Amino acid sequence: MTTPHTIRYFAIAALTPVGLLALASLYGGLWSLLAFAYITALAFSLDQLVAFARSPDNPEAEFPDANALSVVLALAHFALLPLAVWALSNGQHAWWDRLFIFFAHGLFFGQVSNSNAHEMVHRADTTLRRLGTWVYISLLFGHHATAHAKIHHKYAATEDDPNSAPLGMSYYRFLPRAWIGSFRAGLSAENTMRKTAGKTDELHPYALYIGGAFACLALAYAIGAWEGVLKYILLSGYASSQLMLSDYVQHYGLRRTRDANGVLEPVGPHHSWNAPHWFTSFMMLNAPRHSDHHSNPMTPYPALRITDDMAQLPRSLPAMATLALIPPLWRRVMDPRVAQIMDQQAAHTPRGQSS
């Protein structure tokens, strides 16, 4: 079943905070609070309400407007980021205003801009891929465009992927490992590919990532001097830490098996944690439907599915990401679920394979 109105739900959920964030940056006050409330409490509440209000059998299918929404969100990101730096460094807003502006923008960049960039770097269209890459560059996280495709998708749910947390590792240990590890692994993969393909005379992608980051830092300085640079780095760090928090939550403890020759099993529904909650899925362009994305990485976000055989989180992705910030509670909730998934996997693993 498909519905021509589904793309509107994505647009409404993901674009509404754009207007609120712009108003918060320009005028502060109530707009700052509303922007923050939309991305936090309201998103959580609507997840619960929408679950009761509608439960379509298959609400998503590929729509020609999906790419258009991605482009609009990327352009909105490029407009909001310098506006946020200006609002945080111009001294016109009260301290509490700046606090709400920082966290509201950071949550949007971390949950919506990152999800959108992730979607675009998987598209076959060169323009969309470049646009997604520049969203990552603008968040001082350009190397993710390489590491995600060449490392994470190849080695997800294994010890070779820095962005797949093993059982028992806290988010705070995972964060530096994921950032540094993905930077190094992505660079190594690019160097190997360039050498093998004989493309060493072409511009190295990491030169673009690093050079673009310095250009963005220069723009931040032009907007708000050194205070603008500091606020920009903090904002980008907060946003990229949320992407890694999503990776932490979505792969925590899950592992793929290897056969007697060391060959990994294909990525399956039990190698990623998924969230079926409708509103935050719409707002994050179906990023919480993670198993289907790994199995079918070129599938556009409206067509991603969630099925009963997939490993599922007990709450929405943003809610579980919040829980992950409290390691004892996180482990109490998730470790038994990991054990259950791994026991089920072991029961179906042929002899000669191991985790």
C-alpha positions in Angstrom: 0.0 0.0 0.0 1.3 3.4 -0.9 -0.1 6.8 -0.1 0.7 10.0 -2.0 0.5 12.1 1.1 3.3 10.3 3.0 6.1 12.6 1.8 4.1 15.4 3.4 4.5 13.8 6.8 8.3 13.8 6.3 8.2 17.4 5.1 6.0 18.7 8.0 8.0 16.8 10.7 11.5 17.8 9.4 10.8 21.3 8.1 8.7 22.7 11.0 11.8 23.2 13.2 13.5 25.1 10.4 11.1 28.0 10.9 11.2 27.8 14.6 15.0 27.8 14.7 15.2 30.8 12.4 12.8 32.7 14.6 14.7 31.7 17.7 18.0 33.0 16.2 16.5 36.3 15.2 14.2 37.1 18.1 15.0 34.7 21.0 12.5 34.6 23.8 9.5 32.3 23.4 10.8 31.1 20.0 13.9 29.7 21.5 11.8 27.7 24.0 9.4 26.5 21.3 12.2 25.4 19.0 13.8 23.4 21.8 10.5 21.9 22.9 9.6 20.8 19.4 12.7 18.7 19.0 12.6 17.2 22.5 9.3 16.9 24.4 6.9 17.4 21.5 8.7 14.9 19.3 8.5 12.3 22.1 4.9 13.0 22.8 3.9 12.8 19.2 5.6 9.5 18.9 3.2 8.2 21.4 0.1 9.9 20.0 0.8 8.9 16.4 1.2 5.3 17.4 -2.4 5.3 18.6 -3.7 7.5 15.8 -2.4 5.6 12.7 -0.8 2.3 12.0 -0.7 1.8 8.2 0.5 -1.5 6.9 3.1 0.1 4.6 3.2 3.9 4.9 6.4 4.5 2.9 7.2 4.0 -0.8 9.6 5.8 -3.1 8.4 9.3 -4.1 9.8 11.7 -6.7 9.6 14.5 -4.1 11.9 12.7 -1.7 15.1 14.0 -3.2 13.5 17.5 -3.4 12.9 17.4 0.3 16.5 16.4 0.9 17.7 19.3 -1.1 15.5 21.8 0.7 16.6 20.4 4.1 20.3 20.7 3.0 19.8 24.3 1.9 18.0 25.1 5.2 20.9 23.6 7.1 23.4 25.9 5.2 21.2 28.9 6.1 20.6 27.9 9.8 24.2 27.1 10.7 25.7 30.6 10.1 22.5 32.1 11.6 23.0 30.0 14.7 26.7 31.1 15.0 25.6 34.7 14.7 22.9 34.3 17.3 25.2 32.7 19.8 28.1 35.2 19.4 26.5 38.6 18.8 25.6 39.3 22.4 22.0 40.3 21.7 20.3 37.4 23.4 20.1 36.6 27.1 22.2 33.7 28.4 19.2 31.4 28.8 18.1 32.3 25.2 21.5 31.3 23.9 21.3 28.1 25.8 18.0 27.1 24.2 19.3 28.3 20.8 22.4 26.2 21.1 20.7 23.0 22.1 17.8 23.4 19.7 20.1 24.0 16.7 22.5 21.3 17.9 19.6 18.8 18.1 18.4 19.7 14.6 21.9 19.5 13.1 22.5 16.3 14.9 19.2 14.5 14.2 17.8 16.0 11.0 20.8 17.5 9.1 22.9 14.4 9.8 20.1 12.0 8.8 19.5 14.0 5.6 23.3 14.1 4.8 23.4 10.3 5.5 20.5 9.8 3.0 22.2 11.9 0.3 25.6 10.3 0.4 23.9 7.1 -0.5 22.2 8.4 -3.6 23.4 7.6 -7.1 23.0 11.2 -8.1 26.4 13.0 -8.0 24.9 16.3 -7.0 23.0 14.9 -4.1 26.1 13.0 -2.9 28.2 16.2 -3.0 25.5 18.2 -1.2 25.4 15.5 1.6 29.2 15.6 1.8 29.2 19.3 2.3 26.6 19.1 5.0 29.1 16.8 6.9 32.0 19.1 6.0 30.1 22.1 7.4 29.8 20.2 10.7 33.5 19.6 10.7 32.8 15.9 10.1 33.5 15.5 6.4 35.4 12.2 6.8 32.1 10.5 7.7 31.2 10.7 4.0 34.0 8.2 3.3 34.0 6.2 6.5 30.3 5.5 6.5 30.2 4.1 3.1 33.6 2.3 2.9 34.0 1.2 6.6 30.7 1.2 8.4 28.6 -0.5 5.7 31.2 -3.1 5.1 32.1 -4.0 8.6 29.0 -3.0 10.7 28.4 -5.2 13.7 32.1 -6.4 13.7 35.2 -5.5 15.6 36.6 -3.9 12.4 34.0 -1.1 12.5 34.9 1.7 15.0 31.2 2.8 14.9 29.8 -0.6 16.2 30.1 -0.6 20.0 30.8 -4.0 21.6 28.7 -5.2 24.6 29.6 -3.4 27.8 31.3 -0.3 26.2 29.9 3.0 27.4 29.1 5.8 25.0 31.8 7.9 26.6 34.4 5.4 25.7 32.9 4.8 22.3 32.8 8.5 21.3 36.6 9.2 20.9 37.1 5.6 19.5 34.4 6.2 16.8 35.6 9.7 15.8 39.3 8.9 15.6 38.8 5.4 14.4 36.5 6.3 11.6 38.8 9.1 10.5 41.8 6.8 10.3 39.9 3.8 8.7 38.3 6.1 6.1 41.7 7.7 5.2 43.3 4.2 4.9 40.4 3.0 2.7 40.7 6.1 0.4 44.4 5.8 0.1 44.1 2.1 -0.8 41.4 2.7 -3.4 43.3 5.6 -5.0 46.4 3.5 -5.3 44.6 0.5 -6.7 42.6 2.6 -9.2 45.6 4.7 -10.2 43.9 8.0 -9.2 46.7 9.4 -7.0 46.8 12.6 -9.2 43.2 13.5 -8.4 42.1 15.7 -5.4 42.1 13.6 -2.3 38.7 13.6 -0.6 40.4 14.2 2.8 41.9 17.4 1.3 38.4 18.6 0.6 37.1 17.6 4.0 39.9 19.4 5.9 40.1 22.4 3.5 36.4 22.8 3.6 36.4 22.7 7.4 39.0 25.5 7.5 36.9 27.5 5.1 33.9 27.1 7.4 36.0 28.1 10.4 37.0 31.3 8.5 33.3 32.0 7.8 32.6 31.6 11.5 35.3 34.0 12.3 33.9 36.5 9.9 30.5 36.2 11.5 31.5 36.3 15.2 35.3 36.7 15.5 36.9 34.1 17.9 33.7 33.8 19.9 32.0 32.8 16.7 34.7 30.2 16.0 34.4 28.7 19.5 30.5 28.5 19.3 30.7 27.0 15.8 33.2 24.3 17.0 31.0 23.5 20.0 27.8 23.4 17.9 29.5 21.1 15.3 30.9 18.9 18.0 27.5 18.6 19.6 25.9 17.7 16.3 28.5 15.1 15.3 28.4 13.5 18.7 24.7 12.8 18.2 25.5 11.0 15.0 27.9 8.8 16.8 25.4 8.4 19.6 22.9 7.1 17.0 25.6 4.6 15.8 26.2 3.6 19.3 22.6 2.9 20.0 21.8 1.3 16.7 24.6 -1.3 16.8 25.3 -1.8 20.5 26.4 -5.3 21.4 25.3 -6.9 18.1 27.8 -9.0 16.2 27.9 -10.8 12.9 29.2 -14.4 12.7 32.1 -15.7 10.6 32.4 -19.0 8.8 35.4 -21.4 9.1 37.2 -19.3 6.4 36.7 -16.0 8.3 34.0 -14.8 5.9 31.4 -12.6 7.5 27.7 -13.4 7.2 25.6 -10.8 5.3 24.2 -7.9 7.3 20.7 -9.0 8.5 17.8 -7.8 10.5 19.4 -8.8 13.9 22.6 -6.7 13.3 21.0 -3.3 13.9 18.6 -1.9 16.5 15.5 -0.3 15.0 12.7 2.0 16.3 9.2 1.8 14.9 8.0 5.1 16.4 6.4 7.1 13.6 6.9 10.8 14.3 10.7 10.8 15.1 11.1 8.4 12.1 9.5 11.0 9.9 11.5 13.8 11.4 14.8 11.8 11.0 13.9 10.6 7.5 13.4 7.0 8.6 17.0 6.8 10.0 15.7 4.6 12.9 14.8 1.9 10.3 18.4 0.9 10.3 18.4 -2.8 9.5 16.7 -2.3 6.2 19.1 0.5 5.4 22.1 -1.7 5.9 20.5 -4.5 3.9 19.5 -2.1 1.1 21.7 1.0 1.4 20.6 2.5 -1.9 16.9 2.4 -1.0 15.5 5.9 -0.6 14.3 6.7 2.9 10.5 6.7 2.2 10.8 3.0 1.1 12.7 1.7 4.2 10.7 -0.9 6.1 10.6 -2.2 9.6 9.5 -5.9 10.2 8.9 -8.1 13.2 12.1 -10.1 12.8 14.3 -6.9 13.2 15.9 -6.2 16.6 13.8 -3.4 18.1 14.5 -0.8 20.7 12.0 -0.4 23.5 11.6 3.3 22.9 12.2 5.8 20.1 15.8 6.5 18.9 16.0 9.9 20.6 14.7 8.5 23.8 17.2 5.6 23.8 20.0 8.0 22.9 19.2 9.9 26.0 19.2 6.7 28.1 22.7 5.8 26.6 24.1 8.9 28.3 23.5 7.1 31.7 25.6 3.9 31.3 24.2 1.9 34.3 20.6 2.4 33.2 21.5 1.8 29.5 23.2 -1.5 30.3 20.3 -2.6 32.6 17.9 -2.1 29.7 19.9 -3.2 26.8 22.3 -5.9 27.9 19.5 -8.5 28.4 18.1 -7.6 25.0 21.5 -8.1 23.4 21.9 -11.5 25.1 18.5 -12.5 23.8 19.3 -11.5 20.2 22.7 -13.2 20.4 21.2 -16.4 21.8 18.6 -16.5 19.0 21.4 -15.9 16.5 23.5 -18.7 18.0 20.6 -21.1 17.7 20.4 -20.5 14.0 24.1 -20.5 13.3 25.4 -23.5 11.3 28.3 -25.4 12.7 31.6 -24.1 11.6 30.6 -20.5 12.1 31.4 -18.3 15.1 30.6 -14.8 16.3 
